[in-house]
């Protein structure tokens, strides 16, 4: 098993380019199943979760050609549907949360889609009900084998309908949209997710010949078409990685420039970090964080009460960055309440930060009160294990700011979401190496 050895306490300097968006990639890659024509996708991140999905598509019969470092062509003109009922698929599909999004395209184009209960981060319950309820409303028959946790939907024809989603699930909305684009008639999805990555999917599908209106709102109208064509698509930079680098710069008192961030798609991210006292400046399409030599101070509400940072569906603040906010708060002046509403196990990594000397009160599975040190007491190096992608990077940031040498185990969790993170951090001055432990 590999681990990171990190010598903390060093200032970083330079620029860093965010990778392509992981959460967008998992949707966009599944959409190639909707057409027999060639689809070219650029800015694909080289990370474990995405590479697993590419391998799964290849086993499904998709012809894949690597065109460049982050560009691929995909052609699903000879899909092997028998793979879906194989023991190999049941094993492959379990290892990746994003595998659920192959079901919508397969159902739309071939009349059936199957998936084993997907894996992914251990951050609490992540229901699949929204996905399958949407498919059922479009006319699919649902079946579930409880013995091996295997889901299936089948339909001779999908028919457009009105549906009100029980939650604004990003993956659920994406899956239903991909099923509805080839359905007969008009589908209206209310309480749809409207994240930039879902908008990207809809724009790509429209270029392929789909008829989706309301993109960017919580009501999507989809007029079904008989077929989709090929296209070329370039993915957005990963907003979660951008937020991670802002937090890293603040915690290490470093001057960093984050390149080509697509400011229009960052939503509340810059403003939330500004509320944490961090200076975030725009320079063209780059994001500049100056060195915070005198630290940073958390704002209070106008009535003087303690700031609360909580997650919400877009355009609210993304839950994937709450772990970063929590770590950043450990060295701020002042206090903040971090409220993780959407996943009940995502704050359980705070015990590792407490071991490093952070002042954190875990109120319950969803809320943590953080009292900042104002850099008067440096975090202490320790040995720890990464529980999931976002907590893993948060612990990595803590280790880079800490005094001494830390070891982080189970770094496959970090590699699932961050491309060559050790190499990229060394390029801006971090003392980090990958070891076998």
N, C-alpha and C positions, 0 to 999 in steps of 0.2 A: 504493500500500500504506500502511496506517495503522500508526502506532507510538505508544508512550507516552513522553512526556517526564516524568521524575520528579525532583523536587528532594527529596533525602533529608535525614535528620537532624531531622525535625520530630516532636514528640510529638503523638499523636492523643488524642481524648477524645470520649466519647459512647456511643451505642448503635447497634447494627447488627442488622438482621433477616436471618437466613439465607433464601436462596431455597428453593423446592421442590427436592427431591432429583433431580438429573440422572439418576442410575443407576436410580432407581425409575421416573422418567418414561418411559424408553425401554422398560421392560417393560409398564407400565400402558397406555401408548398402543397398543401392539400388541394387547393383550387386547380392545380394542373390536371387533376383527375376528371375535370368537367369537360375536357375537349380532347379529341384525338390529334389536334394540331400542336405544333411546337410552341412552347412557352419558354422565354428566356427571362431569368431572374438575376438581378445584380445586387451586390452588397449583402450577400448571404453570410452571416457570421459563422466562423469555424469553431463551433462549440458542440459539446456532447449531445445535447438534446436535439439540435438541428441535424447533426450528422446521423443520429439514430433514425430520425424521420426520413431522411434521404435514403438510407439503407432499406427501410421498410418499403418505401415507394419502389425501389429497385426490385425488391423481392416480389412486389405486386405486378411486376412486368413493365414498369415505366422505364423508358429508355433515357438514360441520364448521361450527359456529356459535360465535363468541366471545361469551361471556356477561358477561365482566368482565375486569379487567386480567390475571388469571391463571386464569380459569375458561373452559372450553369444553364444548360438547356434541358428541358424535360419534354418528353412526348409520350402520352398515354394512349397510343393507338393499338396496343395489344395487351390489354390488362388481363392478368391471370387471376380470375375470380376464385378459382379453386384454392389458392393460397389462403383466402380468408377463413376457410374451415379446417386449416391444417393445425397440427400441434405446434409447429414452428411459429405460426402467426400468433397463437395464443400466448406464447412466451415473449415474442418480440413486442407485441402491443402492450403488455403489462408494464414494460419498463419505461414508458413514456406517456406523460399526461396528455401531450398534444396529439396522440394517436386518435383520440376521440373525434377529431375534426376530419378524418377521412370518411366518416359515416355519411354525412350530408351529401358530398359529391358523388359517392358510390351509389347511394339511394336514388339520387336525381338521374344519373346517367344509366345505371344498370339495373335499377329496381330492387336492389338489396345492399345492405351495409351491415357489417358485423364488427364487434370490438370486444376484447376482454376488458375487465375492469382496469382502467389505466392506473399507473403509478404516479411518480412525481414527488413533489415536496411533501414532507410530513408536517403540515401546518394547520391541520384540522380538517373537518369535513368539507368536501368539495363536490356538491351534488351534481348528478347528471340529468336530473329530472327535467330541467328546462329544455335541454337538447331533445330528449325523446318525446316530451309532451308536444313540442313543436312539430316533430315528424308525424306524430299521430294525427294532429290537426290537419296536416297536409294530406292525410289519407293512408299513412303507412300502418301496417300491422306490427305490433311490438311483441317480442318474446325475450325471455330472460331465463337462462339456465342457472339456478342457484348453486348447483354442485360445483361448477367451475367458473362461476361469475362471468358468464358470457352473454353479451347483449346482442340483439339483432333486430333489424327493421326491414320490412319487405313491402313492396307496392307495385302493382301492375301499372298504375298511373298516379302521379301526384296532382292534386287539385288545389289551386290557390284559395286562400281563406283569410279571414281576419283573426288575429290572435293578440292577446294581451299577455306578455311574458310575466311570469311570477317574480322574476328578478332580472335586472339589466345585466345579464351575464354576457361577457365579451365573447367567450368561446361558444356559448349557446347561441347568441345572435349570429355569429359567423357561420356556424353549422347550419342553422335554419335558412339563412340567406342563400348559402350554396345549394341547398336542396330546392329552394323556391324559384331560383332563376330558370330552372328547366321544367317547372310545374305548369300545368295548363290553367290559364286564367290569372287573376290578380291576387297577390298576397299582401296583406297589410300587417306589419309587425309594430305594435305599440309597446312602449317601455323597452325599446331596443337600446343596446349599448351604442355609444357614439364616440368611443375612443378614436384617436387618430389612426391606430392600426386597423380598426374596423372600417374606417373611412377609406383607407388605402385599399383594402380588399374590395370594397364596393366600386371604387374608381377603376381598379384593374378589371373587375368583372364587366363593367360597362364598356371598357375598351374591347373586351372580348365579344361584345354584342348583347350583353344583358341590359335590361331596362329597369334600373333601380333609381328611384327618386327619394328625396328627403335625406340624402347623405349628410351626416353631421348632426342630424336631429335625432330625437328618440322615437320618431315614427318613420318607418321605411315602407315605401310602396314598391312592389316588385311585379312587373308584368312579365309573365313567363314567356320564354322563347323556345324554339325547337332545338337550337344548337348554339354552341359557342365556338369562337375562333381562337387562334393563337394570339399572343401578344408579347410585349417586353415590359418588364416592371423593375423598378429600382426601389429598394426598401429604405425607409427612414432610418436615421440613426437611433440607437437605443436610448430612450429617455431615462431608463433606470440606471444605465451606466453613466449617463451625463450627471444625474443626481449623485451617484456614488463618487464621482471625481470632484464635485463641489464639496462634498463632505470630507473627502480626503485632503483637499487643499486647506480647508479650515482647521482640521484636527492637527495637521503637521505644520501649520503656519507657513504654508508654501504659496508661491506665486505660480499659478497654472493657467494656461489657455486651453480651453476645450474647443476643438476645431469643428466647424460645419455642424452645428447642433440643430438646425431647422427650428429657429426660435418660435415660429408661428405654431408649432406643434408641442411646445413645452407646457402650455397651460399654466397652472398655478405653481409649478415647480420653482421658478426663480423667486417668486414672491414669498413662498413658504420659507425658503432658505434666508431670505432677507428678514423675515420675522424672527428668525433665529439669530439675527445680528450679523449675518455674513454678507459681505459686499459682493454683489453679482453684477457685472457690467456687460453690456452688449458692444461688440466690435464687429460690425458687419453681420455675418452669420456665425461668428465665433462667440464664445462665452469666456470672459476673463474674470478670474478670482485673484485679487491682489493678496500679498502676504499679510496676514492678520497679526502683526507683531504685538499688538496690545490686546489680543483676544477678541471676543465678540460677545455681545450682550443680548439676551432674549428679550423681545418686546413684551409688554403687558397689554391687555385690552385697555380701551380708553377709560374704563372705570377703575383701572388698577388691578383687576383680578388676573390670575395666572393664565398664561396662554395655553390653549389646548390645540394640539395638532392631531387631526383625525382623518381617516380615509373615507372615500366615497366614490361611487361611480363617476366617470368623466362627465362634466368638467371638474369634479372634485379631485382631491389629492390622491394619487395612486397609493394603494396599500403596499406596493413593492418597495417604496422608499421610506416607510415608517421606521424600519430597522436602522437606516442611515441617520434619520433625524434623531433617533434615540441615542445613538453613539455620539453624534455631534454635540448633543446637549450635555454630555458628561463633562465637557471642558468649557462650557459656556459660563457667562455670568448670569445668574438667575435660575429659574426653574421652569419646567414645562410638563404638562400632562400629555402623554402620548396615548391616544385611544385607538386601538386596532379593532375596528368593528367587524370586519369581514371574516377573519380567521381566528379561531380561539386558541391556537397553539403557537402563534408566531412570535409571541413575546417571551417564550420560555428560555430563550438563549441569554436573558439578562443575568442569570446566575453567573455566567462566565465573566461578564463585565464587572459584576460585584466582586468576584475573585480578584480582578485586576485593580480594585480600589474605587470603582465608580459608586456614586451615591444614588441608588435607585430603589424605590419602593414599588414592588409589584402588587398593585391593589387587588387584581383579580386576573383571570386569563386574558382580558382585553385591555387593561389599563395599567400604565406604569408612570409613576411620578419620578422625574429625574432632577436632581439638584446638582447644578454644575460646579466644577472645581475652580473655574476661571484660571486654569493652568497653574494654580498655586500648588497643586499636588498632582504630579504626573502619574498616569496609569502605570501599573507594574506589569512586566512581561510574565507570561505564564504559558502552560501547555493546555491546549483546548481542542475540541472537535467541532467541525462545522456541521450543524444540523440540517440546514437547507441553503439554497443559493444565496438569498438576500442576507440572512443572518451570517453566513460564512463570509461575505464581503464586508459586512459591518465589523466582524471580529478581526478581519484582516486590516481594516482601517484603524481599529483600536490598537492593534499590535504595531503598526507603523508609527503610531504616535507615542507608544509606551517606552518606558526606560528598560533597556535590557533586550534579551533575545527570547522571542516567543516561538512556539511550535504549534502549527494548526494541522490537525489530522482530518481525514475524510475530505480531502480537497477536491475529489471528483464532484462534490456538490457545487463547488465554486466553478469548476471547469464546465459544468452543465450550462452555465449562463454567461461566462466571461471568457473571451477569446485570448489565449496566450497572455494571461494577466500578469504573470511574473516577468516575462520579457518586456512587456510594455511599461511596467512600473520601474524596472531597472533602467529603462531608457530615460526616465526623468529623475533618476537618482536614488531610487529605493534600494535598500539592502535586503533583498529577498532571493531565496534560492529554493529550488524544488529538490527534495531529498527522498530517499526511500527509508521508511520507518516501520 
